[in-house]
């Protein structure tokens, strides 16, 4: 692949518009730009989580990190998809892959008997942060879908990913031997 950017700033966004991948320009306040930004933020926190998983040094967490790194590539694809109206790259196979990994992790967890709060360790809290950002990205994509065509598989991908991140947080607690922070009523 050739060089993509030779100059980082262009000044073309100074008037409140941004360019899409197809060359068109839209307002930075457009729901498409909001969705793209949330997906970008999701990918950033995923990177934080991946590095945290690797730092822990447990084989199971390194395996999770490997899959999550592959998910970062699909999240980047999703951002590209959003930047070109009508373009689709995320597909049902990507959704199924998340479901399979989610089920495998969930098989090792005790059933939920209470609500769980983000915490216990920085890694667990970051997993929950990633989940929350993923849910925002999902809401932003759903809002965009109210007025424009959006790939159904992309919406499903974000929905499954938020569930997966919740299970990853729980798995981190199990693997590292840290008690989950349970919500206390009242």
QUIWOPE-V925453 format. One record per pair of residues at least 24 apart in sequence whose C-alpha atoms are under 7 Angstrom apart, sorted by the first residue. I is the first residue (numbers start at 1). GAP is how many residues later the second one is. Records with the same first field share a line. If there is no record, write none. Layout:
I->GAP + GAP
//
This chain:
20->63 + 64
21->62 + 63
22->62
31->109 + 112 + 113
32->50 + 112
34->106
35->102 + 105 + 106
36->43 + 46
38->98 + 99
39->36 + 40 + 98
40->39
42->88 + 91 + 92
43->29 + 32
45->85
46->26 + 84
49->74 + 77 + 78
52->71
78->76
86->63
88->63
90->63 + 64
91->62
92->61
94->63
95->61 + 62 + 65
98->62 + 63 + 66
99->61
102->62 + 65
105->62 + 66
106->61
114->68 + 69
115->67 + 68
116->64 + 65 + 66 + 67
117->64 + 65 + 66
118->63
119->62
120->58 + 59 + 60 + 61
124->45 + 48 + 49
127->38 + 41 + 42
128->37 + 38 + 41
130->35
131->31 + 34 + 35
134->24 + 28
135->27
//
